[in-house]
Amino acid sequence: MSGNDKSDPVPLAKEGQWQAFLDEDTTGLIYYFNVDTGVSMWEPPTTTFPKVRMTRREKKQMMNIRQDYRGEQKEKKEEKAKESKEKRDSFFGSLFGGDKEEEEEKVKKESKKVDAVSVADIAVSIADIEDPSTNVVAASDTKPKEERKAEKGAPSLSVPFFSAFAKPDSTKTDSTTSPSPTPEQIQVTTKPLKTIKIEVGSNVLPHPEKISWGGEDAIFTQGQTFGVFDGVSGAEKEDGLPLYSVTLAKEMKQSSGQKALELENLRKNLLSAAELADETATGASTAVVASLGEDGILKALNMGDSCLVVVRNGEVVAQTQDIVHYFDCPYQLAAESPDRPIDGTTLKTKVEPGDTIVMGSDGVFDNLTTDAICDIVKEGPSAKAIAATISLESRRIGDDPTAKTPYAKEAKRNRYEDYKDGLGGKVDDISCVVVRCS
């Protein structure tokens, strides 16, 4: 096909032999193609590659293609799950060598004989197992951000799990144990869940050069839900329009209500806020939003390189995983960005009375180690005081060219000239939300 053929796609941006195109046939994502070598890739080939610009109409077309693609992927996933279930049912049917309904009825009858306390314990054990769909970085993980990998857990269908449902062996006796109680002797007792109460504090420190107009970060707290939005400094801004980050915070606060939200609702609300910001706001923003139920289950969604940690007894016991295209280029929401909340990483974990949740923009976590944050949490008399101290310490370290910081370490690894010695803070907008649990 000739390069002048009208059917050829028009590149959205160019640099040397590299050109950017919209994948209109399948994913709706931007891809990069080298006309010399024929190599294509999803990420920008260089850090200097021009920013892709699209009209509102083209953006809408892009999002429609992505939506159709996701719908197709969802259908394939559901079909695959259906096939797996059919195979599993067939397998267990042949394993038990009998009628499936008859086997299920036998299991129900046997289950009634189980000690109620044992059943409760099993239920708690399952609830405490990490959701396989979540991405969690362990507190002991000391690898650089881009090297961290999500750890996934799943309940083990091992013999000990099923042993609670087995009939007692009447041929074995133990003089140290009492006979198993009959169903009539079992007393069902349930302990009420301890309600988690929260105390929330927050603080925002604009970049020193942006103090006059409040900087680019924004936060919100509403009932049991809270979030941090880090405005992307490199994104172009249009005069007269509200910032993307501020619009996200405003809309999330309005849609959250007083009760805790599930991950699905967090994602849905963030998408609605982003779609409004696409049409009415300017710039770009990362986002980390979370909701804490009275049952102590914390759900978080992270888009970009902001972070949330749960601190318990002076240590980080749970942490969100950041998501970046490459160093210093986080996933972000913007009218021009293909990134959407569905792409974000998630965290689901149980918190306890005495835990402290710290959520902050990269202005915090680029300058402070998690150990430093844990020390501040330990000494802080209140959520508000902790948030203020974290912000001020982040600013102090950010101004120190000799400080050993997480950002300087990563910048050195990525051969940034200004950080070739691996030292120095990063001056930035700083935003922080702290939630103390009791």
Helices and strands as residue ranges (DSSP letters): E 13-15, E 18-22, E 30-34, E 40-41, H 56-96, H 100-111, H 116-128, G 145-147, H 159-163, E 198-205, G 208-213, E 217-222, E 225-230, H 244-256, H 263-280, E 287-292, E 297-303, E 307-312, E 315-319, E 324-326, E 329-330, G 341-343, E 345-350, E 356-360, H 362-365, H 370-379, H 383-398, H 406-413, G 417-419, E 430-437
